[in-house]
Amino acid sequence: MEFAEQQPMKAIFLKVSSVVIFVCMSTLIKAAGKDITTGQITFYRSAFAMVPIVVFLAARGELFQSFRTRNLRGHLARGFVGIVSMSFGFYGLVHLPLPEAIAIGYAMPLIAVMIAALFLKETVGIYRWSAVLVGLLGVSIITFPRLTLFGEGGVGMAEALGAVAVLASATLGAIAMVLVRKLVQTEKTPTIVLYFSLSAAVFSLATLPFGWVELSAKALTLLALAGFCGGVAQLLLTASYRYADVSTIAPFEYTSIVLGMLFGYLLFDDIPTLTMLVGTIIVIAAGIFIIAREHRLGLQRKAARRHLTPQG
């Protein structure tokens, strides 16, 4: 990714815009109905996301060169893990209140820290480990009331499975983040974005023989709009990181819970529970602590490099 001059306010505007549109995407998917298979949802989400991405790359004259890759296997691995994560997430989205599904999804960066430490051998100190454990405690507070519904059948069972599905989605999403970290070592950002949407559409299309349902005109429109929103939001998110550091932008991800509560209440009569609010506050606090810690360590590393002699 080529970095432009630091413009924090512009970066924050782009980040918040992407969050708003991502929440709109989730709302459209939830509004499409519970009877649609996750394979169908992920296909439309991925296929229609390519429309704004392809138009954007073509306008910049980068479309054809974005198809050039030196790591097709890496793109396919990321695409497969990403589409399975997305499928679990969409299942949870349609069976849980919107703000609750968003809040449980906040576990992803916490799990990513654990995976990076275990498999990438990244150094994670006691402070970040403590924040991860506190954050996971918050996630358990949110999910526990749903998990107690196992065995009740009907709506209760669906909600319990939905909570487990979102947790599985967060775990797989964290693995996808690690795979992206490896891809950025050799691949350009447009290539990564393009191949993810393309591979995700192909993988999800493979679920067609397993029972896609006939879509009404309304459901088809909602899913197509959701996919388009996903593509636009991805472009805005990518652009935001050109104008400011990750530590500056990342905390604004948590504005999605406010929007989720608003949309959930207005459109689906979802009222947040006390345990959901308490757990969400804990998870957000842990996430912001990790971001702040990363920012401080980054400044320390930069300062150390400036004081190195030419011999190192």
Buried (B, 14 or more C-beta within 10 A) or exposed (E): EEEEEEEEEBBBBBBBBBBBBBBBBBBBBBBBBEEBBBBBBBBBBBBBBBBBBBEBBEEEEBBEEBEEBEBEEBBBBBBBBBBBBBBBBBBBBBBBBBBBBBBBBBBBBBBBBBBBBEEEEEEBEEBBEEBBEBBBEBBBBBBEBBBEBBEEEEEBBBBBBBBBBBBBBBBBBBBBBBBBEBBEEEBBBBBBBBBBBBBBBBBBBEBEEEEBEEBEEEBBEBBBBBBBBBBBBBBBBBBBBBBBBEBBBBBBBBBBBEBBBEBBBEEBEBEBBEBBBEBBBBBBBBBBBBBBBBBEBEEEEEEEEEEEEEEE
